[in-house]
Amino acid sequence: MKLIEYFKEFLENEVNLDAPQLGRLNGSVDALTNFLRGSATFSDHFIDTIPQGSYAHKTIIKPVQANDEFDADMLLYLKEVEGWSAADYVENLWSCFRGNGTYRDKAQRRTRCVTINYAGDFHVDVVPYLERHHDKYITNRKEDDYELTNPEGYNAWLDEKDRTTSRHLVKVIRLVKYLRDYKQTFDVKSVILNVLLGERVNDAALLQDSGCYADVPTTLRTVMNRLSEYLKSRPQLPSIMDPSGTGENFSDRWNQAGYAAFRTAVMRYAEWIEDAWLEPNPALSLQKWQRVFGEGFQPPKPKPSTALVKASSTALVPFTNTEQNLSDLRIPEQSSPRYQVRIQGRVMRKHGFRDYVLSGSGSKVQIGRQLEFSIVRCTVPAPYEVLWKVKNNGEESRRRDCIRGQIERRSGSNSITEPTAFAGPHYVECYIIKGGVCVAKDRQDVTII
């Protein structure tokens, strides 16, 4: 059985970072950004900071083993500094942190970054990142060399794969990372794991089975089965190319022994997942899912119902959830792989700040910016109607009773603009209505920090 609610509870309680952890991480990244923007060393060359790696992809998981920490990567996007060699960027970044009382004892110099350690909790890798001759590079201190990279392209690639699975792939990646850290039967770098899982996602699978990405456990089953099939035919470590197009072969970061252990484990776990998914008896299915994920995979606990949401440490305010679904408007959904819509969120230019595509920066943006959401691709033949929904989340949105979530018809509805007013995880959805039926939809997540 799929046990969808069990998976939701497992992700929330055992796998995902909790709100305080995310809050500490976001607060630390914001403080680092402000420090570097105002530093004498980098203020004249500072462009932005960009979330990277699991922080950008929303695939960070809670530490599984004792004494584990979670980590985040942050790109320090700079204008090229005249007279600096590649090695100078990390060296000067380290000196900048070492000269500050807050960061002096936290900073550790590495080959491509400076790590800021928040002892016993997490660490942030700050990576110099710059444009040279119309390409993007990170810098290698030891080799004194520039390394071609395209992190924004990689972020956008993974975001598109996540959209294809109705936003279930990122949750599946978290589950497989948990499996890696819990079982400890294989080891693989997260960037390689993302590619191996993400490359198994495509529209061809939807054409074969339109429900193959219907929910988290089904997406897990589909992706792991396809990965198992891919690995069975490849006993030797294959080329695993960077999907952003840099030409880098991620296999260079692995070895045959590590790949063989991964291959054996994935084929075994794919069989266990298939067995648990197909099991019709709920109790037996639970036991089989626990064989995969351990005793932490448990039935969901009853949640007390309440009409009050805590808005501060001293007050409770009534909260009415105004979110609408298509069913509330009596609009049925009949999705088909033939019909697709893609929206793109863009952070508009502001004096002293760049404009950028949200998906390339992990869908993160600071308060006080203006966003534009536009339809950039739609395969539904005209005529059709476009509907939009903006949903806010987070303590500030609730306190000010601005959760929103209504489905709206807007004039000139191929694009909408929204301000970034409340910190928290929000989203925008777009629906394509043809003949009174929703035939395609898309979602853009927005994390305001």
Disulfide bonds with the S-S distance in Angstrom:
none
